[in-house]
Every structure is written in structure tokens, then in C-alpha cells.
Amino acid sequence: MGRRQRRRQGSDAPASTRDYVDAEGNVLALREQLSPGTLRELRALADRPAASAEDRWQRRAELMFERLAVSWTIAGLPLTGQRELLGRYRLADEATRQWVRGTLDEHVREHLPEAVA
């Protein structure tokens, strides 16, 4: 049996998500679980060489966003593709990025305590 076939036999149920709304009414949907591989990757980030602790922190925040964000509705426009979600996060102003990071931190503490660094 090929790899694609094995994947198809897995659960087709979508991951459960939690919605978070900012002060402007934008909605960020985050998944409530991470795969064991993602958890290993998060732990490995601390061991990777980086120019500074700030670089590691930034990479961890992007990785968490990339793996947890399912959709982000901004001004009524839903973003659901991984590229557009990550691109929007990277282009966000500082206040929006702070809200997203705070929301991710809150979400991880509540739903994914095994991922807390």
C-alpha cells in the first residue's frame, strides 16, 4: 500500500478549532491539537543555532502560528491557505502581531500545555 493510500485511511474528521476575536471583530481560528512531529520540532528549536534568542523566539512564534492557524477573517475576508495566512501574519502591523502572539500564548497554555516552552 502506498503512502497516499495510508493517509487516506486515517480520520477524515477535521481538527477541532477555537475562534478568537480581536477588538476590530477579526476572527482567528486555531486548532486545538498539534501532531507529535510538530511538538518534536518545537522542542528542537531551542537546540538550533541562531543569531540570538530573539531569532529563536521569532521562529517559534511563526512556527506556532503556521501550525495552529486554520483561518483568519479580516474585515470580512476569510484567509484559509497556509501561504496567505503566514504572509498576512508577516505583513501585520506591530499591534496585530502582538495580539496574535498573545492569543497564541493563551491558546497554547489552555489547550496545549505540552507545547509550552
N, C-alpha and C positions, 0 to 999 in steps of 0.2 A: 504494500500500500504506500503510495507517495505521500509527501509531506502535505500537499494541499488537501488530499483526501482526509488525512488525520485531523487537520484543522477544522474541516467542515463537520466532523463528527462531534466536536465539542459543543458546549452550550451556546445556543443562539440567543439566549436572553441578554439584553443589553445590561451593562453595569448600572447599578443604582447611582443616582446623582443627587446632589443637593444644590439648590439655587441660592445665590447671594445677590442682593440688590444694593446698589450704591445710592448716594444721595440724589443723583440725577435720574434714577429709575432704570439704569442699565443693569442687565442681569447676566451674571457669570455662573455657569453650571459646572460643577466639579464632581468627578467620580468619587465614590466613597471607598474604593479599594485600589491597591496597587499590586502588580504581579511580583512574585518573588525575585525575578530578574531585575526589576526596577529598584526594589529595595537593596539588592546587592550593589547595583550601580551607584545608588546614593551613598552607601557606606564606603565605596571605593573612591568617591570624590575627595574625601579627606586625605587619602593617601597619594593622590596625584600631585605632581609638582605644579605650582602656579606662581605667577609673579608676586602674588600677595594673598593674604586671607580674604581681601575684598574680591579678588578674582574668583576664588573658590565659592564664596558666598553668592556672588552674581550667577555663576554657573549652576549652583544648586537651586537658586530661585527659578531660573529659566527651565531647568530640568523638571522641577516640580510642576511648574505651570504647563509645560509641554505634555507631561504625562497625566495630569489631573483635569485640565480644561477640556470640556466636551463642547461647550458652545459659549458664546459671549454676544449678547444682544445689546448693541449700542445705538441709541437714537432710533430704535425700531428696526435696525438692520441686523439680522442674525448672522454671525460668523460661526461656521462649524468645521471647516477644514483646518488641519493642523498647521499648514503653512500660513494661512491667513490669521489664525489665532496668535501664533507666535510672532508674526510680523506686526500685528496690531499692538501686542504687548511691548515689543521693542520700540515702536514708534510713539508709545503713550507718553504723555507729559509726566512730570515727577509726581504730581498729586495722584494721578491714576495708578501709576506704578506702585506707590506707597499703599494705596487702597488694595490693590491686587495682592501685594506681598503680605499685608496684614490679614487679608481674607484667607490666603493660603495657609498662613501660620495658624490661624484659628481653626481652619478646617482640618489640618493635619493633627493638631493637638486633640481635637474632638473625635475624629474618625480613623486616624492612622497613627496611633501612638508609637508603633514600631518604626515609623519613619522620622521621628523627632531626632534632630542632631544634637 
